[in-house]
């Protein structure tokens, strides 16, 4: 049996890189990111493939996914892990960064799903995993932009699940708490209860191990 094909956005850093390192042992992994130099270095280290891709740009997403389909013939799992963090008082947030946060965190997974769906419908199978956040479950002062971008992702994921279920396509919403990555460097995030990314990787591996007709639609994982 040929290896499954996994695509991971934001795969050159943080949780995305941890996911790529784990799944590249058992699957054909293609990491998507916007920095080709870093992509090339990480893909060489992890012995995986890569695609230069800006998830906030439809043309870039469509080209990257088309290249993967052409080379591998299928995509079994697509993990939307790319993200941008922002915090602070709303009036202090940079307007351009506010826009980019929504473009990457909210619009990005919508665009990848839109491009993927026709291919997955032909396969009559496939799993889309959206790396959301506990921020997508509750409000928090001084985090209004980031939290609302993740709320948008929650709404999209929950809405698209029943739309695609009849085609054998699973869509999973993963809500990790704070992790020990560079994602929140330079911000006011309390890291005292941050968890190791590999714990989230283990949870996702379990989600993917379930029978083809069984799905965990939403999973929250955080420090005790």
Buried (B, 14 or more C-beta within 10 A) or exposed (E): EEEBBBBBBBBBBBBBBBBBBBBBEEBBBBBBBBEEEBBEEBBEEBEBBBBBBBBBBBEBBBBBBEBBBEEBEBBBBBBBBBBBBBBBEEEEBEEEEBEBBBBBBBBBBBBBBEBBBEBBBEBEBBBBBBBBBBBBBEEEEBBBBBBBBBBBBBEBBEEBBEEBEEBBBBBBBBBBBBBBBEBBEEBEBEEEEBBEBBBBBEBBEEBBEEEEEEBBBBBBBBEE
